[in-house]
Structures are given as C-alpha cells and as structure tokens.
C-alpha cells in the first residue's frame, strides 16, 4: 500500500470544482449529456446502452494522489461493488490527453484496474476529452449519477474529506453512496451538488 502524507492543496495540485464550474449541458435536474466512446477493451459504449438503469460516472487518473487515496484505501472499489450489487452501472472515465505524461493506454488502464481489484462495469477512454467537457468534469475523481430516466441527479465529490490521506476515508461521508440510496429509494437526492476535489483533469 502506498502511504501518502497530506502535503496541502498547493503541493499536490488540488483542484476544486463548484456548481458554476460545471459545464453548461451538465446541469443537475436536466437530461444527462449523451455520449459514445470506446472502452479500454475496445468495445463501443454509449449512455443510451443503459437506458432504464442508474449510472455512475467516475473520472479517474491513476497517477493522481487523490485517486490513489480512494483506491489504496479500497474505498472506490467498495463503492463500486456496492453500487453494482444494486444493479447500478458504473463507468470509470479517463479523460487524460494522449500527450500528457499521465496518459495510460487502454491496455495499461485494464492492467491497473485489475491490479487495484477495481470493479467498474467498464472503463471508457476519453483522451480527446469529449465526455469530460460535456459533463464539466474538472477533477479526478469527479462523480456523477444519472438516474433511470436519464436525468443527472448528482454531481460533485465522492466524499466530504478533500485530502489525499487514505486515513480520512474512515470518517468521511460518502456522497455517492448517499445519492444512490436516495435514487434507488425513489427520493430526490438530498445533496445533489457537492464540491468535487482532486487533481485537475489532464485535458
């Protein structure tokens, strides 16, 4: 396990996204932006494939300390498995541009996902940033929930502890778990927009 000290936002390149920072077209309460992409296994995937299903979108960059926080602590994997056990579709999205040092090939993303014991339904390769920009994804991780009607019902952080310290997971409120509980109960999401934190997406 990699152990990280919290070095502070300035040293780790912490980025926050607030409501106005979300791109137009990715407004909570409105239709989620449609998209098509190829996953890390070479399969074409579109949001329309999951009509009638609740979908989680997770922006991921394996090189980001904030992403590693949630994978090293097994928090992201546990959140994925809990969602999938409830028949939720989980799409990890890598929008890192191919020219960036953090870029991973599809094969590398598949290998990393396997090494982490991660459990997304699939991982989408978005190196041109089309999906990321459509949703206004600004950080890794940045989380979104789309309900069975295709409405974007949650956008923001995975939790309320904006640090890169895996130990903080234990005392954090998991906003994605909470949003899914509301959605699957047929209730409005109590906290539909929260502050996303992490590394900037490497468009």
MIVEX-998739 format. One line per 5 residues: number of its first residue (from 1); their letters; for each residue y, z, x of N, C-alpha, C. Coordinates in pm, whole numbers, plus 50000, padded with zeros to 5 digits. Example, Ala and Ser with C-alpha at 12.3 -4.5 7.8 and 13.67 -1.06 7.14 Angstrom:
2
1 = AS = 49431:50780:51319:49550:50780:51230:49670:50780:51320  49775:50708:51285:49894:50714:51367:50003:50787:51290
//
This chain:
203
1 = XXXXX = 49880:50000:50084:50000:50000:50000:50125:50000:50087  50221:49918:50055:50348:49917:50126:50434:50029:50073  50486:50112:50161:50574:50220:50118:50717:50183:50153  50802:50189:50054:50940:50149:50071:51033:50268:50054  51133:50275:50137:51240:50371:50116:51351:50301:50039
6 = XXXXX = 51412:50373:49950:51524:50314:49877:51644:50309:49970  51684:50186:50008:51791:50166:50104:51925:50146:50039  51925:50140:49906:52052:50122:49837:52073:49977:49801  52151:49951:49696:52174:49817:49647:52227:49721:49752  52318:49766:49839:52380:49675:49933:52279:49620:50033
11 = XXXXX = 52189:49707:50083:52096:49664:50185:51981:49583:50128  51942:49609:50008:51829:49538:49950:51872:49417:49868  51999:49393:49858:52045:49278:49781:52024:49296:49633  52043:49417:49586:52022:49446:49445:52118:49367:49359  52064:49307:49257:52146:49232:49162:52122:49287:49024
16 = XXXXX = 52228:49297:48946:52217:49340:48808:52254:49225:48717  52192:49219:48601:52231:49121:48500:52269:49197:48375  52381:49165:48317:52425:49228:48194:52423:49125:48083  52449:49170:47961:52444:49081:47846:52519:48951:47864  52649:48954:47901:52724:48830:47915:52671:48739:48023
21 = XXXXX = 52593:48797:48119:52541:48714:48227:52425:48627:48181  52368:48659:48067:52259:48576:48017:52314:48441:47975  52243:48336:48011:52291:48202:47983:52299:48178:47834  52397:48098:47794:52404:48056:47654:52275:47984:47621  52223:48009:47504:52095:47948:47468:51980:48045:47486
26 = XXXXX = 52008:48162:47544:51904:48263:47561:51950:48392:47496  52008:48381:47379:52064:48497:47311:51956:48569:47231  51949:48700:47248:51857:48781:47170:51892:48766:47022  51789:48748:46941:51809:48728:46799:51809:48582:46759  51808:48492:46857:51805:48349:46829:51676:48288:46884
31 = XXXXX = 51654:48162:46852:51532:48095:46898:51525:48093:47050  51409:48127:47102:51390:48123:47247:51394:47979:47296  51460:47952:47409:51464:47816:47462:51324:47760:47484  51303:47639:47436:51174:47571:47457:51163:47529:47602  51040:47520:47651:51021:47472:47788:50880:47418:47806
36 = XXXXX = 50866:47335:47907:50736:47288:47953:50736:47299:48105  50623:47334:48162:50612:47347:48307:50466:47331:48346  50444:47323:48476:50308:47319:48529:50279:47455:48591  50163:47510:48559:50132:47642:48614:50073:47630:48755  50047:47745:48817:50000:47746:48955:49863:47681:48970
41 = XXXXX = 49792:47666:48860:49662:47599:48863:49670:47450:48834  49793:47399:48812:49812:47256:48788:49805:47215:48643  49803:47313:48553:49792:47283:48409:49931:47280:48345  49953:47183:48258:50078:47174:48184:50080:47283:48077  50191:47354:48069:50206:47465:47975:50342:47452:47909
46 = XXXXX = 50346:47478:47779:50475:47481:47710:50480:47604:47620  50601:47647:47589:50615:47762:47500:50553:47731:47364  50561:47606:47322:50506:47566:47193:50355:47587:47185  50288:47592:47300:50143:47615:47302:50107:47750:47239  50204:47841:47237:50176:47978:47195:50243:48012:47063
51 = XXXXX = 50265:47910:46983:50324:47931:46850:50241:48034:46773  50308:48130:46713:50239:48234:46638:50196:48352:46723  50224:48348:46853:50190:48456:46944:50317:48522:46997  50307:48649:47030:50413:48716:47103:50398:48680:47251  50509:48648:47316:50507:48602:47455:50601:48687:47539
56 = XXXXX = 50552:48730:47656:50637:48797:47755:50660:48700:47870  50786:48691:47915:50821:48614:48034:50863:48713:48142  50805:48699:48259:50834:48787:48373:50876:48702:48492  51000:48717:48538:51042:48644:48658:50994:48718:48782  50931:48643:48874:50862:48705:48986:50896:48634:49117
61 = XXXXX = 50908:48713:49223:50921:48662:49360:50846:48762:49448  50731:48726:49502:50650:48821:49579:50721:48883:49698  50828:48820:49748:50899:48872:49864:51006:48974:49829  51031:48993:49702:51139:49084:49659:51090:49229:49659  51163:49321:49723:51121:49462:49724:51110:49523:49584
66 = XXXXX = 51191:49477:49491:51185:49531:49355:51061:49483:49282  51019:49361:49310:50893:49311:49256:50777:49389:49319  50784:49408:49450:50676:49481:49518:50667:49624:49466  50781:49684:49431:50778:49819:49372:50682:49824:49254  50693:49726:49166:50616:49730:49042:50472:49684:49061
71 = XXXXX = 50447:49604:49164:50309:49563:49192:50239:49664:49283  50309:49718:49383:50246:49817:49471:50207:49943:49396  50284:49975:49293:50254:50093:49211:50156:50061:49097  50119:49933:49084:50032:49882:48977:50096:49891:48839  50227:49912:48835:50297:49921:48707:50300:49788:48635
76 = XXXXX = 50329:49680:48709:50336:49549:48644:50198:49508:48592  50095:49530:48675:49961:49494:48632:49918:49572:48508  49951:49700:48504:49915:49782:48388:49990:49735:48264  50116:49698:48281:50195:49649:48168:50140:49516:48119  50100:49431:48212:50038:49303:48175:49909:49325:48096
81 = XXXXX = 49823:49409:48147:49693:49430:48083:49708:49493:47944  49802:49586:47932:49824:49649:47802:49872:49546:47700  49957:49456:47746:50009:49352:47656:49899:49254:47615  49823:49208:47713:49720:49109:47686:49610:49168:47597  49584:49299:47611:49485:49365:47525:49528:49363:47378
86 = XXXXX = 49659:49345:47356:49712:49337:47219:49736:49193:47176  49673:49099:47246:49680:48956:47214:49818:48897:47240  49889:48956:47334:50018:48903:47377:49995:48806:47493  50071:48698:47498:50066:48602:47608:50166:48647:47714  50124:48650:47840:50211:48694:47949:50229:48578:48048
91 = XXXXX = 50351:48531:48060:50381:48421:48151:50468:48471:48265  50411:48474:48385:50491:48501:48504:50559:48370:48544  50684:48378:48584:50760:48257:48617:50821:48273:48756  50792:48178:48845:50851:48179:48978:50952:48065:48986  51082:48101:48989:51189:48001:48993:51249:47986:49132
96 = XXXXX = 51180:48034:49235:51229:48020:49372:51231:47874:49411  51345:47826:49463:51358:47686:49502:51270:47656:49623  51219:47534:49629:51127:47495:49735:51190:47502:49874  51322:47499:49881:51390:47504:50011:51412:47646:50061  51385:47745:49978:51413:47884:50016:51295:47943:50094
101 = XXXXX = 51327:48033:50186:51224:48094:50269:51123:48173:50186  51162:48220:50067:51071:48297:49981:50977:48209:49898  50994:48079:49906:50913:47988:49822:50764:48004:49851  50687:48005:49744:50542:48006:49753:50487:47880:49687  50390:47818:49751:50323:47704:49689:50238:47755:49573
106 = XXXXX = 50195:47665:49486:50105:47709:49379:49982:47782:49431  49923:47732:49538:49804:47797:49595:49838:47936:49646  49954:47950:49708:49996:48081:49758:50022:48179:49644  50081:48129:49535:50104:48215:49419:49973:48260:49357  49877:48170:49347:49746:48207:49293:49680:48312:49381
111 = XXXXX = 49689:48293:49513:49626:48388:49605:49694:48524:49596  49827:48525:49590:49900:48652:49580:49866:48724:49450  49862:48650:49342:49830:48709:49211:49692:48773:49214  49597:48704:49275:49462:48758:49286:49459:48881:49376  49530:48875:49488:49533:48988:49580:49591:49113:49514
116 = XXXXX = 49688:49092:49426:49753:49204:49359:49671:49257:49241  49566:49187:49205:49492:49226:49086:49576:49211:48961  49669:49115:48966:49759:49093:48853:49686:49021:48740  49743:49034:48619:49672:48982:48503:49761:48904:48407  49850:48817:48458:49927:48734:48364:49835:48632:48298
121 = XXXXX = 49875:48583:48183:49798:48475:48121:49799:48354:48212  49914:48328:48276:49926:48225:48377:50059:48243:48448  50074:48174:48561:50198:48177:48639:50258:48038:48641  50382:48028:48596:50450:47899:48589:50532:47875:48714  50525:47753:48766:50602:47713:48883:50730:47644:48833
126 = XXXXX = 50843:47702:48866:50973:47655:48814:51069:47636:48931  51025:47565:49035:51105:47555:49157:51238:47483:49137  51249:47405:49031:51377:47341:49002:51466:47429:48915  51414:47542:48873:51495:47640:48802:51528:47607:48658  51458:47514:48598:51492:47475:48461:51469:47588:48362
131 = XXXXX = 51354:47653:48371:51325:47762:48277:51416:47880:48307  51431:47912:48433:51514:48025:48470:51657:48011:48422  51714:47894:48438:51852:47873:48394:51862:47870:48243  51760:47816:48176:51762:47812:48030:51766:47953:47971  51696:48045:48038:51691:48183:47989:51800:48271:48050
136 = XXXXX = 51866:48221:48153:51966:48303:48220:51905:48410:48308  51784:48384:48361:51718:48480:48449:51799:48496:48577  51833:48618:48610:51918:48647:48725:51849:48731:48832  51745:48802:48794:51683:48895:48888:51532:48880:48887  51470:48929:48993:51325:48947:48993:51299:49095:49016
141 = XXXXX = 51234:49159:48913:51191:49100:48786:51306:49090:48685  51292:48997:48592:51377:48989:48473:51281:48959:48360  51290:49036:48253:51188:49034:48149:51243:48987:48016  51162:48911:47944:51198:48862:47811:51076:48873:47720  51102:48899:47593:50995:48899:47493:51034:48805:47380
146 = XXXXX = 50941:48718:47345:50957:48622:47235:50857:48660:47128  50902:48675:47005:50808:48717:46900:50731:48598:46844  50641:48625:46751:50552:48522:46698:50626:48413:46622  50749:48440:46582:50831:48339:46513:50911:48254:46611  50899:48283:46740:50972:48207:46841:51112:48259:46867
151 = XXXXX = 51141:48380:46821:51273:48440:46840:51274:48527:46965  51378:48514:47044:51394:48601:47160:51436:48739:47111  51353:48838:47135:51380:48972:47079:51407:49078:47185  51383:49045:47311:51415:49139:47419:51454:49061:47544  51555:49112:47615:51595:49056:47745:51649:49168:47831
156 = XXXXX = 51599:49179:47953:51652:49282:48041:51555:49327:48148  51563:49454:48182:51481:49511:48288:51344:49554:48239  51255:49575:48334:51125:49628:48296:51135:49777:48264  51232:49845:48329:51246:49988:48302:51388:50035:48333  51408:50164:48326:51542:50221:48342:51563:50288:48477
161 = XXXXX = 51483:50252:48577:51498:50310:48711:51528:50199:48811  51656:50163:48831:51692:50049:48916:51684:50079:49065  51565:50103:49113:51545:50126:49255:51425:50044:49301  51404:50041:49431:51286:49974:49487:51179:50074:49528  51192:50197:49481:51099:50304:49518:50985:50312:49417
166 = XXXXX = 50861:50283:49458:50748:50288:49365:50731:50423:49297  50773:50531:49362:50757:50665:49303:50838:50681:49176  50944:50601:49159:51028:50613:49041:50961:50562:48913  50854:50487:48930:50784:50433:48813:50733:50545:48722  50688:50654:48783:50626:50762:48705:50721:50824:48602
171 = XXXXX = 50849:50827:48634:50945:50890:48542:51029:50788:48466  50994:50661:48476:51073:50556:48413:51031:50531:48269  51126:50485:48189:51094:50434:48056:51066:50285:48068  50948:50243:48028:50910:50102:48036:50963:50030:47912  51070:49953:47930:51134:49885:47818:51045:49776:47757
176 = XXXXX = 50962:49714:47839:50875:49608:47788:50767:49666:47698  50705:49775:47743:50607:49842:47657:50670:49881:47523  50791:49937:47531:50859:49982:47409:50893:49865:47317  50941:49756:47376:50976:49638:47296:50852:49580:47228  50742:49573:47301:50619:49519:47242:50567:49609:47131
181 = XXXXX = 50579:49739:47149:50535:49832:47044:50613:49807:46916  50745:49787:46929:50827:49760:46811:50789:49627:46747  50777:49523:46829:50746:49390:46777:50612:49390:46704  50511:49447:46767:50377:49444:46708:50364:49534:46586  50459:49627:46571:50463:49711:46451:50545:49646:46340
186 = XXXXX = 50603:49530:46370:50684:49461:46271:50824:49519:46256  50868:49592:46358:51000:49656:46354:51097:49586:46448  51226:49597:46423:51324:49545:46519:51311:49619:46652  51337:49550:46761:51331:49614:46892:51450:49710:46906  51421:49835:46931:51526:49939:46934:51626:49914:47046
191 = XXXXX = 51577:49877:47164:51664:49843:47276:51637:49698:47312  51710:49609:47247:51682:49466:47258:51742:49403:47382  51847:49461:47437:51909:49412:47559:51931:49530:47653  51877:49521:47773:51899:49624:47873:51943:49557:48002  51978:49638:48099:52025:49584:48227:51906:49550:48316
196 = XXXXX = 51896:49423:48352:51793:49382:48447:51840:49414:48588  51747:49449:48675:51782:49477:48814:51678:49417:48905  51716:49394:49029:51623:49341:49127:51693:49249:49223  51616:49166:49292:51673:49065:49380:51725:48950:49296  51823:48878:49347:51868:48759:49275:51759:48654:49275
201 = XXX = 51751:48576:49168:51657:48463:49163:51704:48360:49265  51612:48309:49345:51648:48220:49456:51650:48074:49412  51747:48041:49326:51758:47903:49275:51797:47807:49388
//
